[in-house]
Amino acid sequence: MSLESRLRKIESKQRIQDDCFERMVSVIDGTHEVVSLVLKEQVETRKDIASLNTRFDQQDRRIEKIEELLIQIVNNLAAK
């Protein structure tokens, strides 16, 4: 095999590797965008959950106050 034919084979293989590398980079870029979107959605979901937990805590405190008031009312009525 001549030196020129060896060189052509090597260049051909190099072109194939370069093409594969470019495809891999484009796949990685696409994957990065998808992962970024998923992480943003998770952050928003956690914020929503945190706000719901805050609301539930407020409702729990209100219910506890109502229960305390009802107990006081029942005790006052029972004492009369």
DSSP file with accessible surface (Angstrom, degrees, kcal/mol):
  #  RESIDUE AA STRUCTURE BP1 BP2  ACC     N-H-->O    O-->H-N    N-H-->O    O-->H-N    TCO  KAPPA ALPHA  PHI   PSI    X-CA   Y-CA   Z-CA
    1    1 A M              0   0  141      0, 0.0     2,-0.0     0, 0.0     0, 0.0   0.000 360.0 360.0 360.0 132.4    0.0    0.0    0.0
    2    2 A S     >  -     0   0   69      1,-0.1     4,-2.0     4,-0.0     5,-0.2  -0.284 360.0-112.8 -78.0 164.1    1.4    3.3   -1.0
    3    3 A L  H  > S+     0   0  140      1,-0.2     4,-2.5     2,-0.2     5,-0.2   0.884 116.2  54.4 -62.7 -38.7    1.9    6.3    1.3
    4    4 A E  H  > S+     0   0  135      1,-0.2     4,-2.5     2,-0.2    -1,-0.2   0.905 107.8  48.5 -65.3 -41.8   -0.8    8.3   -0.5
    5    5 A S  H  > S+     0   0   31      2,-0.2     4,-2.1     1,-0.2    -1,-0.2   0.895 111.9  49.9 -68.0 -36.7   -3.4    5.5   -0.1
    6    6 A R  H  X S+     0   0  140     -4,-2.0     4,-2.5     2,-0.2    -2,-0.2   0.924 110.7  50.0 -63.1 -43.7   -2.6    5.2    3.6
    7    7 A L  H  X S+     0   0   92     -4,-2.5     4,-2.9     1,-0.2     5,-0.2   0.913 109.1  51.1 -63.2 -41.7   -2.9    9.0    4.0
    8    8 A R  H  X S+     0   0  145     -4,-2.5     4,-2.6     2,-0.2    -1,-0.2   0.906 110.4  50.0 -61.8 -40.8   -6.3    9.0    2.2
    9    9 A K  H  X S+     0   0  114     -4,-2.1     4,-2.7     2,-0.2    -2,-0.2   0.935 112.0  47.2 -62.8 -44.7   -7.5    6.2    4.6
   10   10 A I  H  X S+     0   0  107     -4,-2.5     4,-2.5     1,-0.2    -2,-0.2   0.928 113.0  48.5 -63.6 -43.9   -6.3    8.1    7.6
   11   11 A E  H  X S+     0   0   88     -4,-2.9     4,-2.5     2,-0.2    -1,-0.2   0.901 111.0  51.2 -63.0 -39.5   -8.0   11.3    6.3
   12   12 A S  H  X S+     0   0   50     -4,-2.6     4,-2.2    -5,-0.2    -2,-0.2   0.937 111.4  46.9 -62.7 -45.5  -11.2    9.5    5.6
   13   13 A K  H  X S+     0   0  135     -4,-2.7     4,-2.6     1,-0.2    -2,-0.2   0.894 110.9  52.9 -63.6 -37.5  -11.2    8.0    9.2
   14   14 A Q  H  X S+     0   0   91     -4,-2.5     4,-2.8     2,-0.2    -2,-0.2   0.916 108.2  50.1 -64.5 -41.5  -10.4   11.5   10.6
   15   15 A R  H  X S+     0   0  153     -4,-2.5     4,-2.5     2,-0.2    -1,-0.2   0.910 110.9  49.7 -62.5 -41.7  -13.4   13.0    8.7
   16   16 A I  H  X S+     0   0  100     -4,-2.2     4,-2.6     2,-0.2    -2,-0.2   0.930 112.2  47.3 -63.0 -44.4  -15.7   10.2   10.0
   17   17 A Q  H  X S+     0   0  122     -4,-2.6     4,-2.7     2,-0.2    -2,-0.2   0.914 111.2  51.1 -64.2 -41.3  -14.4   10.9   13.6
   18   18 A D  H  X S+     0   0   75     -4,-2.8     4,-2.5     2,-0.2    -1,-0.2   0.922 110.8  48.9 -61.7 -42.8  -14.9   14.6   13.2
   19   19 A D  H  X S+     0   0   64     -4,-2.5     4,-2.3     2,-0.2    -2,-0.2   0.929 111.9  48.6 -62.5 -44.8  -18.5   14.1   11.9
   20   20 A C  H  X S+     0   0   70     -4,-2.6     4,-2.5     1,-0.2    -1,-0.2   0.901 110.4  51.6 -61.6 -41.8  -19.2   11.8   14.9
   21   21 A F  H  X S+     0   0  124     -4,-2.7     4,-2.6     2,-0.2    -2,-0.2   0.927 109.0  49.9 -62.4 -44.0  -17.8   14.3   17.3
   22   22 A E  H  X S+     0   0  129     -4,-2.5     4,-2.2     1,-0.2    -2,-0.2   0.908 111.5  49.0 -61.3 -42.0  -20.0   17.1   15.8
   23   23 A R  H  X S+     0   0  156     -4,-2.3     4,-2.3     2,-0.2    -1,-0.2   0.915 110.4  50.9 -63.2 -41.7  -23.0   14.9   16.2
   24   24 A M  H  X S+     0   0   95     -4,-2.5     4,-2.7     1,-0.2    -2,-0.2   0.926 109.1  50.9 -62.8 -42.3  -22.1   14.0   19.7
   25   25 A V  H  X S+     0   0   55     -4,-2.6     4,-2.6     1,-0.2    -1,-0.2   0.920 110.0  49.7 -62.4 -41.0  -21.7   17.7   20.6
   26   26 A S  H  X S+     0   0   70     -4,-2.2     4,-2.3     2,-0.2    -1,-0.2   0.901 111.0  49.7 -67.1 -36.1  -25.1   18.5   19.1
   27   27 A V  H  X S+     0   0   92     -4,-2.3     4,-2.7     2,-0.2    -2,-0.2   0.927 111.1  49.4 -66.0 -42.4  -26.7   15.7   21.1
   28   28 A I  H  X S+     0   0   95     -4,-2.7     4,-2.7     2,-0.2    -2,-0.2   0.919 110.2  51.0 -63.6 -41.9  -25.0   16.9   24.3
   29   29 A D  H  X S+     0   0   88     -4,-2.6     4,-2.1     2,-0.2    -1,-0.2   0.935 111.7  47.3 -60.5 -45.1  -26.3   20.5   23.6
   30   30 A G  H  X S+     0   0   31     -4,-2.3     4,-2.1     1,-0.2    -2,-0.2   0.913 112.0  50.0 -62.8 -40.6  -29.8   19.2   23.1
   31   31 A T  H  X S+     0   0   78     -4,-2.7     4,-2.8     1,-0.2     5,-0.2   0.914 107.6  54.2 -64.2 -40.3  -29.6   17.1   26.3
   32   32 A H  H  X S+     0   0  121     -4,-2.7     4,-2.5     1,-0.2    -1,-0.2   0.924 108.2  49.4 -60.8 -43.5  -28.4   20.1   28.2
   33   33 A E  H  X S+     0   0  131     -4,-2.1     4,-2.2     2,-0.2    -1,-0.2   0.918 111.8  48.4 -63.2 -41.8  -31.4   22.2   27.1
   34   34 A V  H  X S+     0   0   87     -4,-2.1     4,-2.5     2,-0.2    -2,-0.2   0.937 111.8  48.9 -64.6 -44.5  -33.8   19.4   28.1
   35   35 A V  H  X S+     0   0   74     -4,-2.8     4,-2.7     1,-0.2     5,-0.2   0.918 109.7  52.9 -63.1 -40.3  -32.2   19.0   31.5
   36   36 A S  H  X S+     0   0   40     -4,-2.5     4,-2.3    -5,-0.2    -1,-0.2   0.928 109.9  48.0 -60.9 -43.7  -32.3   22.8   32.1
   37   37 A L  H  X S+     0   0  102     -4,-2.2     4,-2.3     2,-0.2    -2,-0.2   0.920 111.6  49.7 -63.3 -43.1  -36.0   22.8   31.3
   38   38 A V  H  X S+     0   0   67     -4,-2.5     4,-2.3     1,-0.2    -2,-0.2   0.926 111.0  49.4 -63.3 -42.9  -36.7   19.9   33.6
   39   39 A L  H  X S+     0   0   92     -4,-2.7     4,-2.3     1,-0.2    -1,-0.2   0.907 109.5  51.8 -64.4 -39.4  -34.8   21.6   36.4
   40   40 A K  H  X S+     0   0  133     -4,-2.3     4,-2.4     1,-0.2    -1,-0.2   0.919 109.9  49.6 -61.8 -42.4  -36.6   24.8   35.9
   41   41 A E  H  X S+     0   0  121     -4,-2.3     4,-2.6     1,-0.2    -1,-0.2   0.900 109.6  51.5 -63.2 -40.0  -40.0   23.0   36.2
   42   42 A Q  H  X S+     0   0   90     -4,-2.3     4,-2.6     2,-0.2    -1,-0.2   0.909 108.8  50.7 -64.5 -40.2  -38.8   21.2   39.3
   43   43 A V  H  X S+     0   0   76     -4,-2.3     4,-2.2     2,-0.2    -2,-0.2   0.936 112.0  47.3 -62.5 -44.2  -37.9   24.5   40.9
   44   44 A E  H  X S+     0   0  118     -4,-2.4     4,-2.4     1,-0.2    -2,-0.2   0.913 111.5  51.0 -63.8 -40.6  -41.3   26.0   40.0
   45   45 A T  H  X S+     0   0   77     -4,-2.6     4,-2.6     1,-0.2    -2,-0.2   0.919 109.6  49.8 -63.3 -42.3  -43.1   22.9   41.4
   46   46 A R  H  X S+     0   0  176     -4,-2.6     4,-2.5     1,-0.2    -1,-0.2   0.884 109.5  51.7 -65.1 -36.5  -41.2   23.1   44.7
   47   47 A K  H  X S+     0   0  140     -4,-2.2     4,-2.3     2,-0.2    -1,-0.2   0.923 110.5  48.8 -63.4 -43.2  -42.1   26.8   45.0
   48   48 A D  H  X S+     0   0  100     -4,-2.4     4,-2.3     2,-0.2    -2,-0.2   0.917 111.8  49.0 -61.5 -42.9  -45.7   25.9   44.4
   49   49 A I  H  X S+     0   0   85     -4,-2.6     4,-2.7     1,-0.2    -2,-0.2   0.914 109.7  52.2 -64.3 -40.5  -45.5   23.1   47.0
   50   50 A A  H  X S+     0   0   52     -4,-2.5     4,-2.1     1,-0.2    -1,-0.2   0.915 109.9  48.3 -63.3 -41.1  -43.9   25.5   49.5
   51   51 A S  H  X S+     0   0   60     -4,-2.3     4,-2.2     1,-0.2    -1,-0.2   0.897 111.3  50.6 -68.4 -35.6  -46.7   28.1   49.0
   52   52 A L  H  X S+     0   0   75     -4,-2.3     4,-2.7     2,-0.2    -2,-0.2   0.917 108.7  51.7 -65.5 -41.4  -49.3   25.3   49.5
   53   53 A N  H  X S+     0   0   83     -4,-2.7     4,-2.4     2,-0.2    -2,-0.2   0.900 108.5  51.7 -62.0 -38.3  -47.6   24.2   52.7
   54   54 A T  H  X S+     0   0   73     -4,-2.1     4,-2.3     2,-0.2    -1,-0.2   0.933 110.5  48.4 -62.9 -44.0  -47.7   27.8   53.9
   55   55 A R  H  X S+     0   0  154     -4,-2.2     4,-2.6     1,-0.2    -2,-0.2   0.917 111.0  50.2 -61.7 -44.4  -51.4   28.0   53.2
   56   56 A F  H  X S+     0   0  106     -4,-2.7     4,-2.6     1,-0.2    -1,-0.2   0.903 109.3  51.5 -62.6 -39.5  -52.0   24.7   55.0
   57   57 A D  H  X S+     0   0   82     -4,-2.4     4,-2.2     2,-0.2    -1,-0.2   0.921 110.3  49.1 -63.1 -41.7  -50.1   25.9   58.0
   58   58 A Q  H  X S+     0   0   77     -4,-2.3     4,-2.3     1,-0.2    -2,-0.2   0.920 111.8  48.7 -63.6 -42.2  -52.2   29.0   58.1
   59   59 A Q  H  X S+     0   0   95     -4,-2.6     4,-2.7     1,-0.2    -2,-0.2   0.900 108.6  53.8 -65.5 -38.8  -55.4   27.0   57.8
   60   60 A D  H  X S+     0   0   85     -4,-2.6     4,-2.4     2,-0.2    -1,-0.2   0.921 109.1  48.6 -60.4 -43.1  -54.2   24.7   60.6
   61   61 A R  H  X S+     0   0  133     -4,-2.2     4,-2.2     2,-0.2    -2,-0.2   0.920 111.6  49.7 -64.2 -40.2  -53.6   27.7   62.9
   62   62 A R  H  X S+     0   0  149     -4,-2.3     4,-2.5     2,-0.2    -2,-0.2   0.922 110.8  49.0 -63.7 -43.9  -57.1   29.1   62.1
   63   63 A I  H  X S+     0   0   89     -4,-2.7     4,-2.8     1,-0.2    -1,-0.2   0.911 109.6  52.3 -62.6 -41.3  -58.7   25.8   62.8
   64   64 A E  H  X S+     0   0  109     -4,-2.4     4,-2.4     1,-0.2    -1,-0.2   0.915 110.1  48.7 -61.9 -40.8  -56.9   25.5   66.1
   65   65 A K  H  X S+     0   0  137     -4,-2.2     4,-2.6     2,-0.2    -2,-0.2   0.916 111.1  49.9 -64.6 -42.6  -58.1   29.0   67.1
   66   66 A I  H  X S+     0   0   97     -4,-2.5     4,-2.7     2,-0.2    -2,-0.2   0.920 110.3  50.5 -62.0 -42.4  -61.7   28.1   66.1
   67   67 A E  H  X S+     0   0  108     -4,-2.8     4,-2.5     2,-0.2    -2,-0.2   0.920 110.1  50.0 -61.6 -42.8  -61.4   24.9   68.2
   68   68 A E  H  X S+     0   0  115     -4,-2.4     4,-2.4     1,-0.2    -2,-0.2   0.924 111.6  48.3 -62.0 -43.0  -60.2   26.9   71.2
   69   69 A L  H  X S+     0   0   98     -4,-2.6     4,-2.7     1,-0.2    -2,-0.2   0.912 111.0  50.4 -64.3 -41.3  -63.0   29.4   70.8
   70   70 A L  H  X S+     0   0   98     -4,-2.7     4,-2.8     2,-0.2     5,-0.2   0.910 109.6  51.0 -63.3 -40.5  -65.6   26.6   70.6
   71   71 A I  H  X S+     0   0  101     -4,-2.5     4,-2.7     2,-0.2    -1,-0.2   0.927 111.2  48.5 -62.3 -42.5  -64.2   24.9   73.7
   72   72 A Q  H  X S+     0   0  109     -4,-2.4     4,-2.5     2,-0.2    -2,-0.2   0.920 112.1  49.0 -64.3 -40.7  -64.4   28.2   75.6
   73   73 A I  H  X S+     0   0   90     -4,-2.7     4,-2.6     2,-0.2     5,-0.2   0.937 112.5  47.3 -64.0 -45.6  -68.0   28.7   74.4
   74   74 A V  H  X S+     0   0   90     -4,-2.8     4,-2.5     1,-0.2    -2,-0.2   0.923 112.8  49.4 -63.4 -42.8  -69.0   25.2   75.4
   75   75 A N  H  X S+     0   0   98     -4,-2.7     4,-1.9    -5,-0.2    -1,-0.2   0.908 111.5  49.0 -62.4 -41.7  -67.4   25.6   78.8
   76   76 A N  H  X S+     0   0  106     -4,-2.5     4,-1.0     2,-0.2    -2,-0.2   0.908 112.9  47.1 -65.8 -40.6  -69.1   29.0   79.4
   77   77 A L  H  < S+     0   0  117     -4,-2.6     3,-0.3     1,-0.2    -2,-0.2   0.879 111.9  50.7 -67.0 -37.1  -72.5   27.5   78.4
   78   78 A A  H  < S+     0   0   81     -4,-2.5    -1,-0.2     1,-0.2    -2,-0.2   0.845 106.7  55.0 -69.5 -32.4  -71.9   24.5   80.7
   79   79 A A  H  <        0   0   89     -4,-1.9    -1,-0.2    -5,-0.2    -2,-0.2   0.769 360.0 360.0 -74.7 -18.8  -71.0   26.8   83.6
   80   80 A K     <        0   0  208     -4,-1.0    -3,-0.1    -3,-0.3    -4,-0.0  -0.016 360.0 360.0 -84.6 360.0  -74.3   28.7   83.3
